Amino acid sequence: MDDRLYKFIKLIEAGTYTKAAEELHISQPALTVAIQKLESQYKTPLLDRSGKQLELTPAGKIVYQAAQDHESVAHHLNETLQRLRQKRPSVTLGIIDSLADKLCISPAFDALERAADITLIINNSRYLREAVEKRTIAAALVIDDELARDTIKSSSFGNEQLQLVCKSDLADKVQKEADSGTITDFISYDRPSTTYRHIKQFLSSQGITAKTRLYSTSPSVMLGMVLAGKGCAVLPRQLCEPHITSGKLTPVLSNMQRPVALIQHPNTKLPYFLADFLAASRGIISQDTR
């Protein structure tokens, strides 16, 4: 697509000339000149420069939408031509770690690998949202924070089961604490996370207050601490299942769930092979919540 239109899109998405110039790896004056030339080309102002924040004029909104449409068409055209030339397409997919463990050993993932070269990014939901916004990831499966964003298209994907677990020799103690309404030595997701909010709401609905011993962004680290007898935690059921089956961990309370969302950039159409994988993955998640 036209280089000036591309820079115009990046400027609007970044929100400032400084940030956009950094992402484009050019100087701020060079970006300013490019936008001025674009306005000269269309013979109309595209940005309202009267305020402190970057605002689009009515004409700027039209050009921005057209530029996004053009970028999407160019992307799909390139993908089609790649298939025509029998070149393997490539795609980057993000998945939170608790889902990746199961989805990436499924037959659907095998089919995805046969269809394209896959780069898999495993990280927390906050990182994956930022990557989708920057278009470094085509799509991602994250915990749904139920917040509306102009820069992300989000759709419900199902629910992931969570379970309060502890080391089996601590089960009686944790159960008595849960019955009394106060759980001690609770190992928690970090407070900025959406999962922290879901767990807190669930425990509150059960009349339970948790006294947190440690906050973590890693469910694997939390699981390791629980296995070491350092406390209890609410973790993805799938992550805990082998240890529950072996008798090392004991579940406490009824199962709870957290909502999963599929996110992508609003103007990005997913390639057919990725759409097929996601459709199959939705079925896998729904089976786990029955």
N, C-alpha and C positions, 0 to 999 in steps of 0.2 A: 504494500500500500504506500501511498504518498508519505514521504518522510516527515513532512510538516504536520500532517494529520496524526501520524503516530506520536509525535512529540506533544501535540495538542491533547491527545487522549491521556498520555502519561502525566501531563501537567494537571489535568482535572482530577485524575485518580489520586495523585500525590497530595494535592491541595496547596502546595507552595512551589515557587520557582526553585528554591534551594533544594528541596527534597527531590523534585523531579529531575533536576540537573544531575544530582548525585546518582539516581537510579539509571539515568541515560548515559552516564559517564561523559558528560560534556560540561562546559562552563555555563554559569548562569547567564552571562551576556549572550552567549551563542543561542541559548534557548529563547531568550527574550527576542532576539532578532528573528528567529524562526517563526515565532507566534505573530510578530508584527508583519512579516511577509505574508503569512497566511491571511491575516486580516486585510492586507492590501490586495491579495489575490481575489478575495470575495467582496472587496469594496464595502466592508461593514465591520464595526467593532464586534468582537466575539466575547470580550471580557468587560465587565463593569469594574472599573478601577477606582470608583469613588469611595469604597469602603476598605477596611483593613483585610477582610477575607476575600478569597478568590470567588467571584460570582459570575455566572454565565449570563450574557444578554439573551434575549429571545432568539436572535440569530445564532448565538453561540450554542444554545441548547439544540437547535436543529442540526448544526454542523457536528456537534459532539455525537448525537445519535446516529447520524449518517456515517461518521467515521467508525463508530463501533460496529455498525452493520457491515461496512466495507471490510473491516478487519476480520469479522466472522466469516464472511464469504471467501476471503482470501485464504483463511485457514482451512476451510472445508475443501476448497479447490486444490490446495496443495496435498491434502490427505488423499483425495480422489486420484490425483495424478501419481502419487506414490504407489497406490495400489495398481494403477494401470501399468506402471513401469516395473511392477512386481518387486518393489522394495518394501521391506518390512516397516510398517509404521511404528512409531514409538509413543509412549504415553507415560506420564508420571501420576501416580495415584497415592493418596494419603489415607492412612487408616490408624485409628487409635490402637495401642498395643494389645488390649484385651480382646479386640475383635480380630486382629491380624493373626493371632495364634491359631484360630480355627479356620478363618476364611482362606488363608494362604496354603492350607493343605487340602483344600477341597478340589474335586474334579473341575469345578468352574474356573478355578485359578489356573489349573493345567491348560484348559482351553484358551484362557487369556494369554498365557505365555506362548502358546503355539501361534496365536494370531498377531502378536506384536512384541516389540522389545519393551519390557516393563521396568520402570524405576519405581520402587516402593519406598515411600517415606513413612516411617513409624514414629509418631510423636504424639504429644497431647493435643487436645482440641484447639487450644488458643494458638499454638504454632501453626496448625494446619489451616485454621481460618485465615491467618495472615498470609500464608503461602497461596491460598486460593485467590485472595484479594489481589495479590501481586502477579497472579497467573503463572507462578512457578510450578503449580500443581493443577492438573486438569479438573480433578474432583477429589473429594475426601469424605470419609465416614467419620463423623464426630459426635460428641454428646450434644444434643440439641439444647441451646440456651434460650430458645424461644424469643430471640430478639430480632426485629426486622432490620435489615440492612440493604441499602441501595447497591452495595458492591458485591453482595453474595445472594445467590438464589438457593434457598433452603427448602427441602421437602422431607416430610417424615419418612423414616426408613424402618421403624420398628422399635422394639424395646429390648434392652439387655438386662438379664437377671443379675441382681446383686444379692449378697448373702453376708450377714454378720457371722463371723467365725472366730474361734479361738482354739488354742491347743487343747486337745481332748482332756488332759488332766486339770484344766482350768474351767471346764464346761459348767460344773455345778456352781462355782463362784460367779461366773459371768451371768448365768441364768438367774441366780438370786439377786444380783445387782439390777438386772433388767426388770425383774418383778418388783423391786423396790423403787425403781424409777431413776436410778443414777448408776451409770456405767463408768468405772474408773479405768485407767490405763488404756484409753481409746487411741488408736492409731488412725489418723484422719487424712483424707485428701487435703491439699492446701486450700486455704480459705478463698482465694480468687476463682477456684474452679467451679464449674457448673455442678459437678458431681457432689461437691461439698454441700451445696444448697439443697440438692435432692435428698441427700442422706439426712441432713439436719431436719428437713420437713417431715421425712418419714418417721424418724425417731420421736420428733415432737408429737406426731399424730398418735404414737404409742404411749405417750406420757413419759418419755425417757429423755433424760439429760445426759450427755456424754462429756466426761472430763478428759480432755485431750492430752495425751502424753507427747505426741509428735505429729507434725504435719509433713506430708510428702507429696511430690508430684508423680512418684513411681509406685504403681500397684505391686510391682515385683519386689521392691524394697519392703513395702508394707507387709507383703506375704511372708518374706523372710523373717521379719521381726515377730510376726504371729507364730510362725513355726518354731522360733526360738523361745517362745513362752513369754515374750515381753509385753503382751497385751492382746486386745482383740481389735478387729477392723471389719468394716463393710467393704467387700471386694467383689469383683465379677465372679459369678458362680462358676463359670467355665474355667477360670484360673484356679479356683479352689477345689474343683471336683475330684481330681486325682488324689488329693490329700485327705478329702473327706472319705473317699472310698477306701483308702488305705488305713483309715482310723487315726491318722495324725491330727486331723482337725475335726471339730464338731460344730455344726451349724446351730445358731441360736436365733430365735424369732422366726417369723415367716419370711419368705422371700420378698424382696422389693425389686423395683425396676428403675432404670434410667432411660430416657428416650434417646434414640439414635437418629441423626439426620444425615442426609446426603446433601453436600454443598458443592456448588460450582459457580463460576463466574456467570452473571446473567446473560452474557452474549456468547457463551460458549456452548456449542452442541457437542454432546459426547459421541465419540466414534462408536460404531455398532458393536465392536468387540468388547468395549468397556461397558456399554449399556447391557449387553448380555450377561457379563460377569456380575454386575450389580443386581440385575433381576434375580439371578440364581442365589446371590448372597442374601437378598431380602428373604428368600425362602428359608435359608439356613437359620437366620436370626429368629424368624417367626416360629420355627420348630422348637427352638430353645426356650421359648416363653410359654409353651403349652402346658 
